[in-house]
């Protein structure tokens, strides 16, 4: 999720060298276990039934009302719904799919957006009395769902060294504790400042400013774990790490490829854009190992408001979106796109100028000849084998592309979390560049961000490797010398905490423990810190596994009013298409004790930096306009920031999209050549991918159902092909233990319910965070250092009957005792 090109040095960048793992590469010893780090094993009551026949529809409509009113009450819930994603309201807390620039619906939200809103606005409270009653050990034995259902955090809490409970602490004391621990460090690099995608532009700008005034570029963030591969690939290929389409482009496109993405659950509002594209004649190709109902059929909830469309929407099957579904092997996408391009080149050879936009290729690109040579040398046998598709299926996709002059390619973490993720995304860019599908209406790359402002965070400078140009501007604006040494990303931050090289970890939002790979390794890393700090709205597992000391700092939610010295404030966020949106909270805060994220940053900065700071923190917090004035002077594209954002929304400049200017090393869009990855596991092994349920946003679990896949009241399941089940002797509903294998290491996750599903042979799928324990911390994408959560080698074996064995032991003990008593009785 990279920012505009000005945050990067010229040309491609490489992440810092990977820190060595604390594990031995040949160790087969059992994993250390941290009590409470993993959610408890719960399989009783899990049921399997029919999956939904279409995405959204009446169930989604009914679910939104039930969830919002049940969590928030009818009046408060309705008030919030009417302000969600409105220009004069607040931006959705979940996905970053854009809202229309104007003429927004009264109900401009999806089912999952309502869940996020109601989850933030729920009436329950987690206060000092709650923590007095519940120890960390008690809370660690509860599920992620239960923790989230307890309500909003309402006051600052501290866990003292050696304590079993959190206790209340005042804001000044909490800030003083952070300042003391930070100033005790031998160097600023012994601290890490993490950021989640919920953080606003204003808070993110202040956060990176504080970290750099403190003296470090250690700014790991959630981008490192999701779309970092996209940013790395796109920056090298086209000179900007963002997508190059707008919402309006979907109505002008001839063809849309949706690759490694499940919009029905992760970006539901995207389905409306796909439906509009379909109505305008676009073909839609879905590339995904699993069938996803969201790209199959869609019942638009907006149609239920109109009497003319309501009955057809209610009784009909919904809009069929996908014209072609390609059930690609996990990590077989690169082979697929090589095959599509081979077919395109064959068609071009038969009819020169029909397929390849030769004028575009000649004027705007480099590397074309090398790509053609590589495609000609690639064997169809290897392409078919690695893609898991037939030659005919690949030709069908190629025919659609050949007949289309305006193509959009969308993707998400189904592409970014593989070893060859960067190369795969660049292969998709090759495909787009062949037809000149960039800088043209209805065409271009569209990486779909999964969190509401994760792209804005990067734009604001949340990055461990920002460009010298950005640092020059920042230093000039605030009259200090920012550190130049590159900082630490998320994976390396975990390793450095584990080794003791990072001693203080502060998270601006998120659930770091559950979102990261290698759960037990990450838990050990956190416990080795001197201090861990979480800025949060809700309780999560990350609050339970802490450093020697720990703080919970509760913040305002995005839906709540933010009153500062200068009156009520608003913030801004950036969506997946580089649109800057205003966000104004309207609800009464859950507690009068809460502080805004910008105010919390300022409090920490003031307590830490004291008189050394050159930033007028109090002035900036009193009036967020002053923060935006500073952003305007540091980051290109924000000219007249306050003036424009008060008129509505505005787009950041995108040279590749707007002018076909490519600000990479060569100054031209770059075709790149990549060898196909080795994706063949050993006999008896499977490739596992992790994914969300429909009742989940990132690591936040709203409920225990996944109606789009037919799973109810449970999450500990493993999806597997029926033929693989038969071959390995598994039965539906059977409990199996999962073991991952990486460089001689093994990691275990016990007691998953076997579930037959339409998934390629040799592949299995599980939900995260339950399966994150299986993802090795050292298994990362080349060059982006993103965890390979979509490609984990695992084996499955039947779970031992632990309960039966325990009952047998008890029974034997009773019989032995009874025999002994009989023997000792007098004759």
C-alpha positions in Angstrom: 0.0 0.0 0.0 2.5 2.5 -1.1 2.1 6.2 -1.2 2.6 8.6 -4.0 6.0 8.5 -5.6 7.4 11.4 -3.7 7.7 9.2 -0.6 10.1 6.9 -2.4 13.6 7.3 -3.7 14.0 7.1 -7.5 13.7 3.5 -8.7 12.8 0.3 -6.8 13.6 -0.1 -3.2 14.4 -3.3 -1.3 13.4 -3.9 2.3 16.1 -3.9 4.9 17.9 -7.2 5.2 15.7 -9.7 7.1 16.8 -10.1 10.7 17.7 -13.7 11.6 15.0 -15.7 13.2 15.4 -16.8 16.8 14.4 -20.3 15.8 16.8 -22.8 14.4 16.2 -23.6 10.8 16.5 -27.3 11.6 14.7 -27.4 14.9 11.8 -29.9 15.3 11.3 -29.1 19.0 7.7 -28.3 20.1 6.7 -24.7 19.9 6.8 -22.7 23.1 3.3 -21.9 24.2 2.2 -18.6 25.7 -1.1 -19.0 27.6 -3.8 -16.8 26.1 -2.0 -16.0 22.9 -4.3 -18.1 20.8 -8.1 -18.2 20.9 -9.5 -21.2 22.8 -10.3 -24.3 20.8 -14.1 -24.3 20.3 -15.7 -26.8 17.9 -18.8 -28.0 19.8 -21.9 -26.6 18.1 -20.4 -25.9 14.8 -22.9 -26.7 12.0 -22.6 -27.0 8.2 -25.5 -26.2 6.0 -26.6 -24.5 2.8 -24.6 -21.5 1.7 -26.3 -18.3 0.4 -27.3 -18.4 -3.3 -26.5 -14.7 -3.8 -24.5 -12.1 -2.1 -26.2 -9.4 0.0 -30.0 -9.5 -0.6 -32.7 -9.6 2.0 -30.6 -11.4 4.6 -28.1 -8.6 4.4 -30.8 -5.9 4.8 -32.3 -7.7 7.7 -28.9 -8.3 9.2 -27.9 -4.6 9.1 -31.0 -3.5 11.1 -30.7 -6.3 13.5 -27.0 -5.7 14.2 -27.2 -1.9 14.4 -30.3 -1.7 16.5 -29.3 -4.7 18.7 -25.9 -3.2 19.5 -26.7 0.5 19.6 -30.4 0.9 20.1 -32.9 2.0 17.5 -32.5 5.8 17.8 -28.7 5.8 18.1 -28.3 3.1 15.5 -30.5 4.8 12.9 -28.8 8.2 13.5 -25.5 6.6 12.8 -26.6 4.7 9.7 -27.9 8.0 8.1 -24.4 9.5 8.6 -22.3 6.6 7.5 -20.3 7.4 4.3 -22.0 10.7 3.8 -19.9 13.8 2.9 -21.2 15.5 6.1 -20.9 12.3 8.1 -18.2 9.8 9.0 -16.3 7.5 6.7 -16.8 3.8 7.2 -14.5 2.2 9.8 -13.9 -0.9 7.6 -13.0 -1.3 3.9 -11.5 1.4 1.7 -13.9 1.0 -1.3 -14.8 4.5 -2.4 -18.2 6.1 -2.2 -19.5 8.1 -5.1 -18.1 11.6 -5.4 -21.6 13.0 -5.3 -25.3 11.9 -5.3 -24.7 9.4 -2.6 -27.6 7.2 -1.5 -29.2 7.8 1.9 -28.0 4.3 2.8 -24.5 4.4 1.4 -23.2 1.3 3.2 -23.0 -2.4 3.2 -23.8 -5.1 5.7 -20.2 -5.3 6.9 -19.9 -1.6 7.2 -22.9 -1.5 9.5 -21.3 -4.3 11.6 -18.2 -2.1 11.9 -20.2 0.9 12.8 -22.4 -0.9 15.4 -19.4 -2.7 16.8 -17.8 0.7 17.5 -21.0 2.2 18.8 -22.2 -0.6 21.0 -23.6 0.2 24.4 -21.4 -2.2 26.5 -18.5 -0.7 28.5 -15.2 -2.1 29.6 -14.0 -0.1 32.6 -11.9 -0.4 35.7 -14.4 -2.6 37.4 -14.3 -5.1 34.5 -10.5 -5.4 34.8 -10.7 -5.7 38.6 -12.9 -8.7 38.2 -11.2 -10.3 35.2 -7.5 -11.2 35.3 -5.4 -11.5 32.2 -5.4 -15.3 32.6 -9.2 -15.3 32.8 -9.5 -13.1 29.7 -7.0 -15.3 27.8 -9.3 -18.3 28.2 -12.1 -16.5 26.4 -12.7 -16.3 22.6 -12.0 -13.4 20.4 -15.7 -13.0 19.8 -16.4 -12.8 23.5 -13.7 -10.3 24.1 -15.0 -8.0 21.4 -18.6 -8.3 22.7 -17.8 -6.8 26.1 -18.0 -3.3 24.8 -16.0 -0.1 24.4 -12.9 0.7 26.4 -13.6 3.8 28.5 -10.6 4.8 30.6 -6.8 4.4 30.5 -5.5 1.2 32.1 -2.1 0.0 33.2 -0.7 -3.4 33.9 2.2 -3.0 36.3 5.2 -5.3 36.2 4.2 -8.7 37.5 0.6 -7.8 38.0 -2.2 -10.2 37.0 -4.8 -7.4 36.4 -5.0 -4.1 34.7 -5.7 -1.1 36.9 -6.8 2.5 36.2 -4.3 5.2 35.5 -4.7 8.9 34.7 -3.9 10.2 31.3 -1.0 12.4 32.5 0.5 9.4 34.4 0.1 7.2 31.4 1.9 9.7 29.1 4.6 10.2 31.7 5.2 6.4 31.9 5.6 6.2 28.1 8.0 9.2 28.1 10.1 7.7 30.9 10.4 4.3 29.2 11.2 5.9 25.8 13.8 8.2 27.3 15.5 5.3 29.1 16.3 3.6 25.8 19.9 3.4 24.7 18.9 4.6 21.2 15.6 5.7 19.5 15.8 2.5 17.4 14.9 0.5 20.4 11.3 1.6 20.0 8.7 0.8 17.3 5.6 2.8 16.5 3.0 0.6 14.8 0.0 2.0 12.8 -3.3 0.4 11.8 -5.4 1.4 8.8 -8.1 2.9 11.0 -6.0 5.9 11.8 -7.0 9.2 10.2 -4.6 11.3 7.9 -4.2 13.9 10.7 -3.4 11.3 13.4 -1.0 9.4 11.0 0.9 12.6 10.1 1.4 13.5 13.7 2.3 9.9 14.6 5.2 9.7 12.0 6.2 13.2 13.0 6.6 12.3 16.6 8.5 9.0 15.8 10.9 11.0 13.7 11.3 13.8 16.2 12.1 11.0 18.7 14.7 9.9 16.3 13.6 6.7 14.5 12.0 5.5 11.2 10.7 2.4 13.0 7.2 2.8 11.6 5.8 -0.7 10.9 2.2 -0.8 9.8 -0.5 -3.1 8.6 0.5 -2.3 5.0 3.6 -4.4 5.6 1.3 -7.5 6.0 -1.1 -6.9 3.1 -0.5 -4.7 0.1 3.2 -4.0 0.5 3.7 -6.4 -2.4 1.4 -4.2 -4.5 3.4 -1.1 -3.7 6.7 -2.7 -4.4 5.5 -4.1 -7.8 3.7 -1.0 -9.0 6.4 1.5 -8.0 8.9 -0.4 -10.2 6.5 -1.0 -13.0 4.8 2.3 -13.3 6.4 4.7 -10.8 3.5 4.9 -8.3 2.5 2.4 -5.6 -1.3 3.0 -6.0 -4.0 2.0 -8.3 -4.8 4.0 -11.4 -8.6 3.9 -11.7 -11.5 5.8 -10.4 -15.0 4.6 -9.5 -16.3 6.1 -12.7 -13.9 3.8 -14.7 -15.9 0.8 -13.8 -18.9 2.1 -15.8 -16.6 2.5 -18.9 -14.7 -0.7 -18.8 -15.1 -3.5 -21.3 -13.6 -6.2 -19.0 -12.8 -6.5 -15.3 -10.5 -9.2 -13.9 -11.1 -9.8 -10.2 -8.1 -11.7 -9.0 -7.4 -13.2 -5.6 -10.1 -11.1 -4.0 -13.5 -11.8 -2.3 -15.5 -8.6 -2.7 -18.7 -10.2 -1.3 -17.2 -10.3 2.2 -14.2 -8.0 2.2 -15.5 -5.1 0.0 -19.2 -5.6 -0.4 -19.9 -2.1 -1.9 -17.7 -3.1 -4.8 -20.4 -5.4 -5.9 -22.6 -2.4 -6.9 -19.7 -1.1 -9.1 -19.4 -4.5 -10.7 -23.2 -4.6 -11.3 -23.1 -1.2 -12.9 -20.2 -2.3 -15.1 -22.2 -5.4 -16.1 -25.2 -3.3 -17.0 -22.9 -1.3 -19.3 -21.8 -4.4 -21.1 -18.5 -5.3 -19.3 -17.3 -8.9 -19.0 -16.2 -10.0 -15.6 -13.6 -12.7 -15.0 -13.1 -14.1 -11.5 -9.8 -15.7 -10.7 -9.9 -17.4 -7.3 -9.2 -20.9 -5.9 -12.5 -20.9 -4.1 -15.9 -20.0 -5.6 -17.0 -16.7 -4.0 -20.7 -15.9 -4.0 -19.9 -12.2 -4.3 -18.5 -12.6 -7.8 -21.2 -15.1 -8.8 -24.6 -13.6 -8.0 -25.5 -10.3 -6.3 -28.8 -8.9 -5.0 -28.3 -5.2 -4.6 -30.0 -4.0 -1.3 -30.5 -0.6 -2.9 -33.1 -2.2 -5.1 -35.3 -3.0 -2.1 -36.0 0.7 -1.6 -37.8 1.1 -5.0 -41.2 -0.6 -5.4 -40.5 -1.2 -9.1 -37.2 -3.1 -8.4 -38.0 -4.5 -5.0 -40.1 -7.5 -6.0 -37.8 -8.7 -8.8 -34.9 -8.3 -6.4 -36.7 -10.2 -3.7 -37.9 -13.1 -5.9 -35.2 -13.2 -8.5 -31.8 -15.0 -8.4 -29.9 -11.7 -8.5 -27.4 -10.4 -11.0 -25.0 -12.9 -12.4 -21.7 -11.1 -12.2 -18.9 -13.4 -13.4 -18.8 -14.5 -17.0 -15.9 -16.8 -16.3 -14.6 -18.3 -13.1 -11.1 -19.6 -13.2 -10.4 -21.9 -10.1 -6.7 -21.3 -10.2 -4.3 -23.3 -8.0 -3.0 -21.4 -5.0 -0.2 -19.2 -6.3 -0.9 -20.3 -9.9 -1.9 -16.8 -11.0 1.5 -16.0 -12.6 1.2 -19.1 -14.8 -2.4 -18.1 -15.7 -1.4 -14.6 -16.9 1.6 -16.0 -18.8 -0.8 -18.3 -20.6 -3.3 -15.5 -21.3 -0.5 -13.4 -22.8 0.8 -16.2 -24.9 -2.7 -16.5 -26.4 -2.8 -12.8 -26.9 0.6 -12.8 -28.7 -0.6 -15.6 -31.0 -3.7 -13.5 -31.9 -1.5 -10.5 -32.4 0.8 -12.4 -34.8 -2.2 -13.5 -36.8 -3.7 -10.0 -36.9 -1.0 -7.4 -36.2 -2.2 -4.4 -34.3 -5.4 -6.1 -33.2 -4.3 -7.0 -29.7 -1.1 -5.2 -28.7 -1.3 -1.4 -28.5 1.9 -0.9 -30.4 1.8 2.9 -30.3 1.6 2.8 -26.5 4.2 0.1 -26.2 6.7 2.0 -28.3 6.2 5.4 -26.8 5.6 4.6 -23.1 7.2 1.3 -22.2 10.4 -0.6 -22.0 11.2 -4.3 -21.8 8.7 -5.5 -24.4 11.1 -7.7 -26.4 12.3 -9.5 -23.3 8.8 -10.3 -22.2 7.9 -11.6 -25.7 11.0 -13.9 -25.6 10.1 -15.2 -22.1 6.5 -15.9 -23.1 7.6 -17.7 -26.3 10.0 -19.8 -24.2 7.4 -20.7 -21.6 5.9 -24.2 -22.1 2.2 -24.8 -22.2 2.7 -27.9 -20.1 4.2 -26.0 -17.3 1.6 -23.2 -17.6 -1.3 -25.6 -17.5 0.1 -27.6 -14.6 1.0 -24.6 -12.5 -2.2 -22.8 -13.1 -4.3 -25.8 -12.4 -6.5 -24.8 -15.4 -7.1 -26.3 -18.8 -5.7 -24.8 -22.0 -9.3 -24.1 -23.0 -10.1 -22.2 -19.8 -7.0 -20.0 -20.3 -8.0 -19.4 -23.9 -11.5 -18.3 -22.8 -10.0 -15.7 -20.5 -7.6 -14.6 -23.3 -10.5 -14.3 -25.8 -12.4 -12.0 -23.4 -9.2 -9.8 -23.0 -8.6 -9.8 -26.8 -12.1 -8.5 -27.4 -11.7 -5.7 -24.8 -10.1 -2.4 -25.3 -10.5 -1.2 -21.7 -9.5 -3.6 -19.0 -9.4 -3.2 -15.2 -7.5 -5.7 -13.0 -8.5 -5.7 -9.4 -6.7 -7.8 -6.7 -6.2 -8.1 -3.0 -4.4 -10.4 -0.6 -5.0 -13.5 -2.6 -2.1 -12.2 -4.7 0.0 -10.2 -2.2 0.7 -12.9 0.4 2.8 -15.3 -1.6 6.6 -15.8 -2.0 6.4 -14.5 -5.7 3.7 -11.9 -5.0 5.7 -9.0 -6.4 6.4 -10.9 -9.6 2.8 -12.0 -9.9 1.5 -8.5 -9.7 4.1 -7.3 -12.2 2.8 -10.1 -14.5 -0.6 -8.6 -14.3 0.9 -5.2 -15.1 2.5 -6.8 -18.2 -1.0 -8.0 -19.2 -2.4 -4.5 -18.8 0.5 -2.8 -20.6 0.2 -5.0 -23.7 -3.1 -3.4 -24.5 -2.2 0.1 -23.2 -4.6 -0.3 -20.3 -3.4 2.5 -18.2 -4.0 6.2 -18.4 -7.2 5.4 -20.4 -10.8 5.7 -19.2 -12.2 2.4 -18.1 -8.8 0.7 -17.7 -5.9 0.2 -15.2 -4.7 -1.6 -12.1 -6.9 -1.5 -9.0 -5.3 -3.0 -5.9 -8.2 -3.0 -3.4 -7.1 -1.9 0.1 -8.7 -3.8 3.0 -8.8 -1.1 5.7 -10.4 2.3 5.6 -7.3 4.5 5.6 -4.3 2.2 5.2 -3.5 4.0 1.9 -3.8 7.4 3.6 -1.4 6.3 6.4 1.3 5.6 3.8 0.6 8.9 2.0 1.1 10.6 5.4 4.6 9.1 5.8 3.8 6.0 7.7 6.7 4.0 6.1 10.0 2.8 7.4 11.8 3.8 4.1 10.5 7.2 3.1 12.3 9.2 0.5 14.9 11.8 1.3 12.6 14.4 -0.4 9.9 13.7 2.1 12.3 13.9 5.0 13.7 17.2 3.6 10.2 18.7 3.5 9.3 17.4 7.0 12.5 18.7 8.5 12.2 22.1 6.8 8.6 22.5 8.0 9.3 21.6 11.6 12.9 22.8 11.9 14.6 19.6 12.8 16.8 16.9 11.3 14.8 13.7 10.7 16.7 10.4 11.0 17.8 9.1 7.6 18.5 5.4 8.5 15.8 3.1 7.3 13.5 1.8 10.0 11.9 -1.6 10.7 8.9 -3.1 9.0 6.4 -5.4 10.8 8.1 -8.8 10.3 11.5 -7.4 11.3 9.9 -5.5 14.3 8.6 -8.9 15.6 12.1 -10.4 15.3 13.8 -7.4 16.9 11.3 -7.5 19.8 12.0 -11.3 20.1 15.8 -10.7 20.2 15.5 -7.8 22.6 16.7 -5.1 20.1 13.3 -3.4 20.4 12.2 -2.8 24.0 9.2 -0.5 23.6 6.3 -1.2 21.3 3.4 1.3 20.8 0.5 0.5 18.5 -1.8 3.2 17.1 -4.8 0.9 16.7 -5.1 -2.7 15.5 -4.7 -6.1 17.1 -1.0 -6.7 16.5 -0.8 -10.1 18.1 -3.7 -11.6 16.1 -3.0 -9.9 12.8 0.6 -10.9 12.5 2.1 -14.3 11.5 3.6 -17.0 13.8 1.3 -16.3 16.8 3.5 -18.0 19.4 6.7 -16.4 18.2 5.0 -13.0 18.1 3.6 -13.5 21.6 7.1 -14.3 22.9 8.4 -11.1 21.2 5.8 -8.9 22.9 6.4 -10.4 26.3 10.1 -9.6 26.0 9.4 -5.8 25.7 9.8 -3.5 28.7 6.6 -1.7 27.7 3.8 -2.3 25.2 1.1 0.3 24.6 -2.2 -0.1 22.7 -4.3 2.8 21.5 -7.7 1.1 21.1 -11.5 1.4 21.0 -12.3 -2.3 21.8 -10.8 -5.1 23.9 -8.8 -7.7 21.9 -6.3 -10.4 22.4 -3.4 -8.0 21.9 -4.2 -6.5 25.2 -3.6 -9.8 27.0 -0.1 -10.6 25.9 2.0 -7.7 27.0 5.5 -6.5 27.8 6.7 -6.2 31.4 4.5 -3.2 31.7 1.5 -2.4 29.5 -0.9 0.4 28.8 -4.4 0.5 27.2 -5.2 4.0 25.9 -8.9 4.3 24.9 -9.6 6.6 22.0 -12.6 8.1 20.3 -14.2 6.1 17.5 -14.7 7.6 14.0 -18.4 7.9 14.6 -18.1 10.0 17.7 -17.8 13.8 18.1 -14.4 15.1 18.6 -14.5 18.3 20.7 -11.2 20.2 21.2 -10.2 23.6 22.3 -11.1 25.1 18.9 -14.5 23.4 18.8 -15.7 20.3 17.1 -13.1 18.8 14.7 -13.2 16.6 11.7 -10.6 14.3 10.1 -9.9 13.0 6.6 -9.1 9.6 5.1 -8.0 8.3 1.7 -9.8 5.5 -0.1 -8.5 2.9 -2.5 -8.7 5.3 -5.4 -6.8 8.2 -3.9 -9.9 10.2 -3.0 -9.6 12.3 0.1 -12.8 12.2 2.1 -13.9 14.2 5.2 -15.1 12.3 8.2 -17.1 14.0 11.0 -18.2 12.1 14.1 -21.8 12.7 15.2 -22.5 10.4 18.1 -21.9 11.1 21.8 -18.6 9.5 22.9 -18.8 6.3 24.8 -17.1 7.9 27.7 -16.1 11.5 28.6 -12.6 10.1 29.4 -11.8 9.2 25.8 -9.3 11.2 23.8 -8.9 11.5 20.1 -6.0 9.8 18.4 -4.3 13.1 17.5 -4.7 14.2 21.1 -3.1 11.0 22.3 -0.2 11.4 20.0 0.3 14.9 21.2 0.2 13.8 24.8 2.8 11.1 24.3 5.0 13.5 22.3 4.9 16.3 24.9 5.7 13.9 27.7 8.5 12.3 25.8 10.2 15.2 24.0 9.6 18.0 26.5 11.4 21.2 25.5 13.3 19.4 22.7 10.3 19.4 20.4 9.9 22.0 17.7 6.2 21.1 17.2 3.4 23.2 18.7 1.4 20.1 19.7 -1.3 21.9 21.8 -2.0 24.3 19.0 -2.4 21.6 16.4 -4.7 19.6 18.6 -6.9 22.6 19.4 -7.6 23.0 15.6 -7.0 20.2 13.1 -7.0 22.8 10.3 -3.5 23.6 11.5 -2.5 20.0 11.0 -3.8 20.0 7.5 -1.9 23.3 6.8 1.3 21.5 7.7 0.4 18.4 5.6 -0.2 20.8 2.7 3.3 22.2 3.0 5.0 18.8 3.3 3.2 16.4 0.9 2.5 17.3 -2.7 -1.1 17.0 -3.9 -2.7 18.6 -0.8 -2.6 22.2 -2.0 -5.5 24.3 -0.5 -6.3 21.3 1.7 -8.7 22.9 4.1 -10.5 24.8 1.3 -11.0 21.8 -0.9 -12.0 19.4 1.8 -14.7 21.7 2.9 -16.2 21.6 -0.6 -16.5 17.8 -0.5 -13.9 15.3 -1.7 -10.9 15.6 -3.9 -8.5 13.4 -5.8 -4.7 13.2 -5.2 -2.7 13.5 -8.4 -1.6 10.3 -10.1 0.9 10.8 -12.9 0.5 7.4 -14.4 -3.3 7.6 -14.5 -3.7 11.3 -15.4 -0.8 11.9 -17.8 0.8 8.5 -18.6 3.9 9.8 -16.9 5.9 7.0 -15.2 8.1 8.2 -12.3 10.2 5.1 -12.0 13.9 4.5 -12.7 13.6 4.4 -16.5 10.8 6.9 -16.9 8.7 4.4 -18.7 6.2 1.7 -17.8 8.3 -1.4 -17.4 7.6 -4.9 -18.7 9.2 -7.4 -16.4 10.2 -11.0 -16.7 9.7 -13.6 -13.9 10.2 -17.3 -13.6 7.2 -19.3 -12.4 7.3 -20.2 -8.7 7.7 -23.7 -7.5 4.3 -24.4 -6.0 4.4 -28.2 -5.7 4.3 -29.5 -2.1 5.7 -32.9 -1.2 3.4 -36.0 -1.4 0.9 -35.9 1.4 1.3 -32.2 1.9 -1.3 -29.4 1.1 -1.0 -25.7 0.4 -3.0 -23.8 2.9 -4.4 -20.3 2.6 -6.0 -18.2 5.3 -9.1 -16.1 4.8 -12.0 -14.3 6.6 -15.5 -15.4 7.5 -18.4 -13.2 6.5 -18.9 -12.2 10.1 -15.5 -10.8 10.5 -13.4 -7.7 9.6 -9.7 -8.2 9.7 -9.2 -9.8 13.2 -12.5 -8.4 14.6 -15.1 -11.2 14.9 -18.6 -9.9 14.8 -20.3 -13.3 14.8 -19.7 -17.0 14.4 -21.4 -17.6 11.0 -20.1 -17.6 7.4 -23.3 -18.0 5.5 -21.6 -17.5 2.2 -19.8 -20.8 2.7 -22.4 -22.6 4.8 -20.6 -22.6 8.1 -22.6 -21.7 11.2 -21.7 -21.2 14.9 -18.0 -22.0 14.5 -14.7 -20.9 13.0 -12.3 -23.8 13.5 -12.8 -25.5 10.2 -10.5 -26.6 7.3 -11.9 -26.6 3.7 -10.7 -29.4 1.5 -11.5 -30.9 -1.9 -13.8 -34.0 -1.7 -11.4 -36.1 -3.7 -8.6 -35.3 -1.3 -10.8 -36.2 1.6 -11.5 -39.6 0.0 -7.8 -40.2 -0.8 -6.6 -39.4 2.7 -9.5 -41.1 4.4 -11.1 -38.1 6.0 -14.8 -37.7 6.6 -16.9 -34.5 6.8 -17.0 -33.2 10.4 -13.9 -35.1 11.5 -11.4 -33.4 13.7 -7.9 -33.1 12.3 -4.7 -31.5 13.6 -2.8 -29.2 11.2 1.0 -29.0 11.1 2.9 -26.5 8.9 6.4 -27.3 7.5 9.0 -24.7 6.7 12.8 -25.2 6.5 12.7 -28.1 8.9 10.4 -26.2 11.4 7.0 -27.5 12.4 4.1 -25.5 13.9 0.9 -27.1 15.1 -2.8 -26.0 15.3 -5.0 -28.8 16.7 -8.7 -29.7 16.3 -10.1 -28.4 13.0 -13.3 -29.7 11.5 -12.9 -31.1 8.0 -15.3 -29.4 5.6 -15.7 -30.5 1.9 -15.5 -27.6 -0.5 -15.0 -26.7 -4.1 -11.3 -26.0 -3.9 -8.5 -27.2 -6.1 -6.9 -30.5 -5.2 -3.9 -30.2 -3.0 -5.2 -27.0 -1.4 -6.9 -26.3 1.9 -8.3 -23.1 3.4 -8.7 -22.0 7.0 -9.8 -18.8 8.8 -7.5 -16.4 10.5 -6.5 -15.6 13.2 -7.0 -19.2 14.3 -4.5 -20.5 11.7 -2.0 -17.7 11.9 0.0 -19.8 14.4 0.9 -21.9 11.3 2.4 -19.1 9.3 6.2 -19.0 9.8 7.6 -15.6 10.6 10.5 -16.2 8.1 8.2 -17.2 5.2 7.8 -13.9 3.4 7.2 -12.5 -0.1 10.4 -11.7 -2.0 11.3 -8.0 -1.8 8.2 -6.9 0.0 8.8 -8.9 3.2 5.0 -9.6 3.5 4.0 -12.8 5.4 2.9 -15.6 3.0 -0.4 -16.3 4.7 -1.8 -17.5 1.4 0.8 -20.1 0.9 1.6 -22.3 3.9 2.7 -26.0 3.5 0.7 -28.2 5.9 -0.2 -31.8 6.7 -3.4 -33.0 8.2 -3.8 -36.0 10.6 -6.7 -37.2 12.6 -7.0 -35.7 16.1 -6.3 -38.2 18.8 -9.4 -38.9 21.0 -8.0 -36.9 23.9 -11.4 -36.8 25.7 -11.9 -40.6 25.3 -8.3 -41.2 26.4 -8.8 -39.1 29.5 -12.1 -40.8 30.3 -10.3 -44.2 30.0 -7.6 -43.1 32.4 -10.3 -42.0 34.9 -12.2 -45.2 34.4 -9.1 -47.3 34.9 -8.1 -45.4 38.0 -11.5 -45.9 39.5 -11.5 -49.6 38.7 -8.0 -49.9 40.2 -9.0 -48.1 43.3 -12.2 -50.2 43.6 -10.1 -53.4 43.2 -7.7 -52.2 45.9 -10.5 -51.4 48.2 -12.0 -54.9 47.6 -8.6 -56.4 48.3 -8.1 -54.6 51.5 -11.6 -55.4 52.9 -11.5 -58.0 55.7 -12.6 -61.5 54.8 
